[in-house]
Amino acid sequence: MSRLLTLSRAARLVGVRRGALQSKIRSGELAAFEGMVSAEDLLRAYPQARLEDNSGLERFEAIKDSAFARRMRERLLPSSEVLVARLSELSRERAQVQAQLEHYRAIVEQLQAKLREPGDAAGLLAWLKQRLEPVAQDGQPLLAQESFLRIMSAHVQVKPSGREFLVDGNDSLLEAALRSGLSLDYGCSIGSCGKCKARILSGQAHRTRHSDYALTAAEKNAGVVLMCCHTALTDLVIEAREAHGAADMPWQTIDTRVKSVSPLGDEVRLLHLQTPRSNRLRFLAGQSASLALPDGSSASLPVASCPCDDRNLQFHIRRRAGDAFAERVFDGLKGVDSVRVEGPRGEFVLNEESHRPLVFIAGESGFAPIKSLIEHAMALDAAETLHLYWIASGGRGHYLDNLCRSWSDALDDFRYTPLTAGGDLPDESVLRTVLQDHPRLTECDVYVAGPAPWANAAEFQLLEHGLPREQLFVNTLEP
């Protein structure tokens, strides 16, 4: 039987998203075996795949061309110890396969000898010779690339959810999982709290940093490690806690510092906060948080950044009459200023169990939570297609238009449609545009965010046109 590839590795090898592979599996165009695909089937589904353009070679080119070669090596390449371990594992697997082949060869030679003995076995001998003819090697180039990819990155599967991610370079298990959009349980991320425990079910992990938290002898014997302090030496299967919805997110209070305040237009500012290294905010994309300044002014705002963005929290602040918090931001918060963040709250989150195409409809500054959802969906790499409609007033209403266009230019499966508002509520022309682009909208998941009257009107219109309630997610914001 040909070698099977995980969906994550298969998608990276042929240059598509995992969602595209899952779509072909659901339609029957690509066969799957326990969530894996064969190299031959993959090449039949993607005959134009350019196997030479793999991410590993690109990393080598980046290292060669960079003026900061040492920094690039530290960031992009695994350590020498990890590389040696992965090469050793591949050599061990090859030795096992070679031993099996030699064993089968001996059996076949013995069988041939027996068949040459007197008797009426000419037909069987001819059949055996035919079966021993060299087989087609269609999948070998892909498997060669896959072997190279295994040296550069390790595949990790998380139980019991079955989600998977790749560990690149010197990333810790926790860093790689968060960057891939997984909502694993963690706290300090520096080895002090012990919340990011995981049990190694198969494979080998390597400790990369010191931890103050002491595991018990029983935990060590059971294969428990701290994900923030370990990387993957080989492909792993781990058992770890994950958040499956907003109810799994703990309430947190964190004192952050202002990293920057930058204009996104005449009436919108980007407030960039950074959490302490030892106390990062856990939240799901699309959720909100309460922000409070030392002078007592406060606001409840959706987080505009992705949970995969490490310690960085972004908020879009719109100037409003009588809003003391917004006025303070527009007056110019400094890097020495602190902002207390409490949260997260809200259930406007991505349905990660669904692999339907995603349609996002943002009204005015409702783009903030939509941006978080889109970046999270990109990190998960599971959606078949993504389409963003941003409805805003004229002028600089689409205050991050260039960002949206860059997504559309960079990703084949992402579309961006900016629309200009004709009034306070979405008129039928907006919905007609969405339905024209998606005549089978009932097969999509739709996320709507914007001012309360606007979002409520959009919700009513979509339900009236037959969109199932369970496939519509709405976030109403203060006008």
C-alpha positions in Angstrom: 0.0 0.0 0.0 1.3 3.5 -0.9 2.4 5.9 1.8 -0.4 8.0 3.3 0.0 11.7 4.0 -1.7 13.9 6.6 -3.9 16.6 5.2 -1.7 19.3 6.6 1.4 18.0 4.8 -0.5 17.1 1.6 -1.9 20.7 1.4 1.5 22.2 1.9 3.0 19.9 -0.7 0.6 20.8 -3.5 0.1 24.5 -2.4 -3.6 24.5 -1.4 -5.5 25.0 1.8 -6.6 22.1 3.9 -10.2 23.2 3.2 -9.7 22.6 -0.5 -8.6 19.0 0.2 -11.5 18.4 2.5 -13.9 19.7 -0.2 -12.5 17.2 -2.7 -12.8 14.4 -0.1 -16.5 15.3 0.5 -17.2 15.4 -3.2 -15.5 12.0 -3.8 -12.8 13.5 -6.0 -10.1 12.5 -3.5 -10.1 9.3 -1.5 -9.2 9.5 2.2 -8.2 6.8 4.6 -8.8 7.7 8.3 -8.2 11.4 7.5 -5.1 10.8 5.3 -4.6 10.7 1.5 -2.2 8.7 -0.7 0.5 10.4 -2.8 -0.8 8.9 -6.0 -4.4 10.0 -5.4 -3.2 13.5 -4.4 -1.2 13.9 -7.7 -4.2 12.7 -9.7 -6.4 15.4 -8.0 -3.7 18.0 -8.6 -1.8 17.0 -11.7 -0.3 20.5 -12.1 1.2 20.6 -8.6 4.7 22.2 -8.8 6.5 20.0 -6.3 9.7 21.9 -6.6 8.1 25.0 -5.1 8.0 23.7 -1.5 8.2 25.8 1.6 11.4 24.1 2.8 13.4 25.3 -0.3 11.9 28.7 0.1 13.2 28.9 3.7 16.7 28.0 2.5 16.6 30.7 -0.1 15.4 33.2 2.5 18.4 32.2 4.7 20.9 32.5 1.9 19.7 35.9 0.7 19.2 37.5 4.1 21.7 39.9 5.6 20.8 38.6 9.0 21.7 35.0 8.3 22.1 34.0 11.9 18.8 35.4 13.1 17.1 33.8 10.2 18.6 30.4 11.0 17.5 30.7 14.6 13.9 31.7 13.6 13.3 29.4 10.6 15.5 26.3 10.9 15.2 23.7 13.6 18.2 23.4 15.9 21.0 21.0 15.0 19.7 18.6 17.8 16.2 18.5 16.4 17.5 18.1 12.8 19.7 15.1 13.8 16.8 13.5 15.7 14.4 13.9 12.7 17.1 12.5 10.3 17.7 9.6 12.7 13.9 8.9 12.8 13.7 8.9 9.0 16.8 6.6 8.8 15.2 4.2 11.3 12.0 4.1 9.3 14.0 3.5 6.1 15.9 0.6 7.8 12.6 -0.9 8.9 11.2 -0.7 5.4 14.4 -2.1 3.9 14.3 -5.0 6.3 10.7 -5.7 5.4 11.5 -5.6 1.7 14.4 -8.0 2.1 12.1 -10.4 4.0 9.5 -10.3 1.3 12.2 -10.7 -1.4 13.4 -13.9 0.4 9.8 -15.2 0.5 9.3 -14.6 -3.2 12.5 -16.2 -4.1 11.5 -19.3 -2.1 8.1 -19.3 -3.8 9.7 -19.1 -7.2 12.0 -22.0 -6.4 9.0 -24.1 -5.4 7.1 -23.2 -8.5 10.0 -24.4 -10.7 9.6 -27.9 -9.2 7.8 -30.5 -11.3 4.1 -29.8 -11.4 1.5 -27.8 -13.4 2.3 -24.4 -12.1 3.2 -22.6 -15.3 0.2 -20.3 -15.1 0.9 -19.4 -11.5 4.6 -18.7 -12.3 3.7 -16.4 -15.2 1.3 -14.5 -13.0 3.9 -14.1 -10.3 6.5 -12.8 -12.8 3.9 -10.3 -14.0 3.2 -9.1 -10.5 6.9 -8.6 -9.9 7.3 -6.2 -12.8 8.4 -2.7 -11.7 5.4 -0.7 -10.6 4.7 2.9 -11.6 6.5 5.5 -9.6 4.0 8.3 -10.0 4.0 9.2 -6.4 7.7 9.1 -5.7 8.6 12.8 -6.4 5.8 13.8 -3.9 7.1 11.3 -1.3 10.6 12.6 -1.8 9.4 16.2 -1.1 7.3 14.9 1.9 10.5 13.3 3.4 12.3 16.6 3.1 9.3 18.4 4.7 9.4 16.0 7.6 13.0 17.1 8.3 12.0 20.8 8.3 8.7 20.4 10.3 7.0 17.9 12.5 3.3 17.0 12.3 1.3 17.0 15.5 -2.2 15.6 16.1 -4.2 16.6 19.1 -6.5 14.1 20.9 -9.4 13.8 21.4 -10.3 16.5 18.9 -8.2 15.1 16.0 -7.0 18.6 15.0 -3.5 18.8 13.6 -0.8 21.4 13.1 2.8 21.6 11.9 5.8 22.7 14.1 8.3 24.7 12.0 11.8 25.8 13.0 12.3 26.2 16.7 8.7 26.9 17.6 7.4 25.4 20.8 4.4 23.1 20.6 2.3 25.9 22.1 3.5 28.6 19.7 2.9 26.4 16.7 -0.6 25.4 17.8 -1.7 28.9 18.5 -0.3 30.1 15.2 -2.3 27.4 13.5 -5.5 28.6 15.1 -5.9 26.0 17.8 -7.4 27.1 21.2 -5.3 25.0 23.5 -5.3 25.7 27.3 -2.4 27.8 28.5 -1.5 30.6 30.9 1.9 32.2 31.2 3.6 30.5 28.2 7.0 30.7 29.9 6.9 27.5 32.0 5.7 28.9 35.3 2.0 28.0 35.6 1.7 24.5 34.2 -1.6 25.1 32.4 -0.3 24.0 29.0 0.3 20.4 30.0 0.0 17.8 27.3 0.6 14.0 27.4 2.7 12.5 24.6 0.9 9.5 23.2 3.4 8.8 20.5 6.6 10.3 19.1 9.3 12.3 20.8 9.3 15.8 22.2 12.4 17.9 23.1 12.8 20.4 25.9 13.8 23.8 24.6 13.7 26.0 27.7 13.8 25.9 31.5 10.6 25.8 33.4 9.9 26.8 37.0 6.8 24.6 37.2 7.7 21.1 38.5 5.9 18.1 37.1 5.2 15.3 39.5 7.0 12.0 39.1 3.7 10.4 38.0 3.2 13.0 35.3 6.7 12.5 34.0 6.2 8.8 33.8 2.9 9.3 31.9 4.7 11.4 29.3 3.3 14.8 30.4 5.3 17.8 29.1 4.7 21.6 29.1 3.9 22.6 25.6 5.4 26.1 26.0 8.8 24.5 26.8 9.0 21.7 24.3 9.2 21.3 20.6 8.6 18.2 18.4 11.6 16.0 17.6 9.4 13.7 15.5 5.8 13.5 14.5 3.6 13.5 17.6 0.2 12.5 18.9 -0.6 14.4 22.0 -3.5 14.6 24.5 -4.3 18.2 25.5 -7.1 20.4 26.7 -8.8 22.6 24.1 -11.5 25.3 24.2 -14.5 24.3 22.2 -16.6 27.5 22.6 -16.9 30.8 24.4 -18.0 29.0 27.6 -14.5 27.4 27.9 -12.8 30.8 28.0 -11.8 31.9 31.6 -12.5 35.4 32.7 -9.3 37.3 33.0 -8.0 40.7 34.2 -4.7 41.9 32.7 -2.8 45.2 32.9 -1.5 45.9 29.4 0.7 48.7 28.0 0.0 50.8 25.0 2.3 49.8 22.2 1.0 52.4 19.7 -1.9 54.5 18.6 -2.1 55.1 14.8 -4.8 56.6 12.6 -6.9 54.5 10.4 -8.8 57.5 9.0 -10.1 60.8 10.3 -12.5 59.2 12.7 -10.9 55.8 13.6 -7.7 55.0 15.5 -5.9 51.6 15.9 -5.2 51.0 19.6 -2.4 48.4 19.8 -2.0 46.9 23.3 0.6 44.4 24.5 0.1 42.0 27.4 2.9 41.0 29.8 5.0 38.0 28.7 3.7 36.0 31.7 0.0 36.8 31.4 -1.5 36.7 27.9 -5.2 37.1 27.2 -6.9 33.9 26.1 -9.9 34.6 23.9 -11.7 33.3 20.8 -11.7 35.3 17.5 -14.7 37.6 17.4 -15.0 38.1 21.2 -14.9 41.4 23.0 -13.1 42.8 26.0 -13.6 45.7 28.4 -10.8 48.4 28.5 -10.3 50.8 31.3 -7.9 53.7 31.7 -6.4 55.0 35.0 -8.6 58.1 34.8 -11.7 56.0 35.0 -12.8 56.1 31.3 -13.7 52.8 29.8 -15.2 51.0 26.8 -16.3 47.6 25.7 -14.9 46.7 22.3 -14.4 43.7 20.0 -10.9 42.5 19.7 -9.7 43.2 16.1 -6.7 40.9 16.2 -6.4 37.1 16.0 -5.7 34.9 19.0 -2.8 33.6 17.1 -1.1 37.1 17.3 0.8 36.3 20.5 0.8 39.1 23.1 -0.7 41.7 20.7 -4.2 43.0 21.1 -5.8 45.4 18.6 -8.9 47.6 18.9 -10.5 49.9 16.4 -11.6 53.1 18.2 -14.2 55.3 16.5 -14.6 58.9 17.7 -18.0 59.6 19.2 -19.4 62.6 20.9 -19.3 62.2 24.7 -17.2 59.1 24.6 -14.4 59.9 27.2 -12.4 56.8 26.4 -12.3 57.5 22.6 -11.4 61.1 23.3 -8.5 60.0 25.5 -7.3 57.7 22.7 -7.6 60.4 20.1 -5.7 62.8 22.4 -2.8 60.4 22.3 -2.1 57.6 24.7 1.6 57.0 25.2 3.7 53.9 25.5 4.0 54.5 29.3 0.2 54.4 29.7 -1.5 51.3 31.0 -4.8 49.9 30.0 -6.7 47.3 32.1 -8.3 44.6 30.0 -11.0 42.4 31.3 -12.7 39.6 29.3 -13.3 37.9 27.1 -17.1 38.0 26.5 -19.4 37.3 23.6 -20.4 34.2 21.6 -19.7 35.7 18.1 -17.1 33.0 17.3 -16.2 30.8 14.4 -17.9 27.4 14.1 -14.8 25.4 13.7 -16.7 22.1 13.2 -18.1 23.4 9.9 -16.1 23.3 6.7 -18.7 25.2 4.7 -17.7 28.3 2.6 -17.6 31.4 4.8 -19.3 34.7 4.0 -18.5 37.8 6.2 -20.7 40.9 6.1 -19.3 43.9 8.0 -21.1 47.1 8.5 -18.9 50.2 9.3 -16.6 49.4 12.3 -18.2 46.0 12.6 -15.2 45.1 10.5 -13.2 44.8 13.7 -14.6 41.5 15.0 -14.9 40.3 11.3 -11.2 40.9 10.8 -10.4 38.7 13.9 -12.6 35.9 12.5 -11.0 36.1 9.1 -7.5 36.0 10.4 -8.5 33.1 12.6 -10.0 31.2 9.7 -6.9 31.8 7.7 -4.8 30.4 10.5 -7.0 27.3 10.7 -6.7 26.8 7.0 -9.9 24.8 7.0 -12.5 26.9 5.1 -13.0 26.1 1.4 -13.5 29.7 0.5 -13.9 33.1 2.2 -15.8 36.2 0.9 -15.8 39.5 2.7 -18.4 42.2 2.1 -17.6 45.5 3.9 -20.5 48.0 3.8 -19.4 51.5 4.9 -20.1 55.1 4.3 -18.2 57.0 1.6 -14.8 58.6 2.0 -12.6 56.7 4.4 -15.3 54.3 5.6 -13.3 51.3 4.5 -10.4 52.3 6.7 -8.4 49.1 6.1 -9.3 48.7 2.4 -5.6 48.0 1.5 -5.4 45.2 4.0 -8.5 43.5 2.5 -7.2 43.9 -1.0 -3.9 42.4 0.0 -5.8 39.3 1.3 -7.6 39.0 -2.0 -4.4 39.4 -4.0 -2.5 36.9 -1.9 -5.1 34.1 -1.5 -6.9 32.4 -4.4 -9.8 31.4 -2.2 -10.4 34.8 -0.7 -12.7 37.5 -2.3 -13.3 41.1 -1.1 -16.3 43.2 -2.1 -16.4 46.8 -0.7 -19.9 48.3 -0.8 -20.9 51.9 -0.1 -23.9 52.4 2.3 -26.9 54.1 0.9 -28.5 54.7 4.2 -28.6 53.7 7.9 -29.9 50.2 7.2 -28.8 47.7 4.5 -31.1 47.9 1.6 -32.1 45.1 -0.7 -29.3 45.9 -3.2 -26.8 44.8 -0.6 -28.5 41.4 -0.2 -28.9 41.1 -3.9 -25.2 41.5 -4.4 -24.5 38.7 -1.8 -27.1 36.4 -3.4 -25.8 37.0 -6.9 -22.3 36.0 -5.8 -23.6 33.1 -3.8 -26.8 31.6 -5.4 -26.5 28.7 -3.0 -26.1 30.8 0.1 -27.8 28.1 2.2 -24.6 26.0 1.8 -22.5 28.8 3.5 -21.9 30.0 7.0 -22.6 33.7 7.2 -21.2 36.1 9.8 -22.7 39.6 10.2 -21.3 42.4 12.5 -22.3 46.1 12.7 -24.3 48.7 14.5 -27.4 47.1 16.2 -30.2 48.5 13.8 -28.1 47.6 10.8 -27.1 44.1 11.9 -30.7 43.3 13.0 -32.0 44.3 9.6 -29.4 42.2 7.8 -30.3 39.2 10.1 -34.0 39.5 9.2 -33.3 39.8 5.5 -31.0 36.7 5.4 -33.4 34.6 7.4 -36.3 35.7 5.1 -34.3 34.4 2.1 -34.0 30.9 3.6 -30.6 30.9 5.3 -30.8 28.3 8.2 -30.7 29.9 11.6 -27.8 27.7 12.7 -25.6 29.0 9.8 -26.1 32.6 10.7 -24.0 34.4 13.3 -24.7 38.0 14.2 -22.8 40.5 16.4 -24.6 43.8 17.2 -22.4 46.7 18.2 -23.0 50.1 19.7 -23.7 52.7 17.0 
